[in-house]
Amino acid sequence: MNFLTHLHLAEISKTHIAANLAGNYISAPIEQAPVTLRQGLWLNQEINQLCLTHELTLELLEQFPAEVSNIAADLMFISFDHYLAYYWEEYHQQSLRDFCDTAYTELKQFAQQSDDYHPEVLNQLIGKMCREDWLTGYATQDGIKQAIAQRAKHHPHTAQFKNAYKVLNNMQIETETAFRTFYPQLMAYTRIWSRKTPAEFQPQ
């Protein structure tokens, strides 16, 4: 998943920042989650669904070489985090450094609990993310390589990541164009969803 974009969208929608990451790691019913997490978990699902079904992202996914077809979505998400970090000042009033420091603090607080809605796999990931400063790293080429290596771990199609960096490097025009066109729309959708969240997922 795209960590930085989920955190950014959580911030602009004023929803729980860690819940917007936790949605990808939680199988327990959202309706039974702690009230403070429900809206962020629901929003995570809506964002992921749009990212994988929007005409712009579908068009981009079709442009990836056949040999990486099973990881095309992973590479698309990594590229989106990269361009958000690279052009950060166009999307947020805070510096990337300040935003990430605040995010790390909130994520560490979330990771202090361990239960169905604070899964250990995510808690461990948060610890590694904070220690290695993944979020600001997305703006650099080394950060892209790190993200690819992290995504490849335990992935069912690990072998396809071998040339993933080269693929993204060759597709800079396509991925950047898709991000710059799609992301403002995603931000707008997120703000709308935050106002029109179903009652059962609204914070009390």
Protein Blocks (a to p, Z undefined) as FASTA:
>chain_A
ZZklmmmmmmmnopafklmmmmmmccbdfklgcfklmmmmmmmmmmmmmmmmgfklmmmm
mmpcfklmmmmmmmmmmmmmmmmmmmmmmmofbdfklmmmmmmmmmmmmmmpccfklcfk
lmmmmmmmmmnommlmmmpmklmmmmmmmmmgopaklmmmmmmmmmmmmmmmmmmmmmmm
mmmmmmmmmmmmmmmgcfklpcZZ
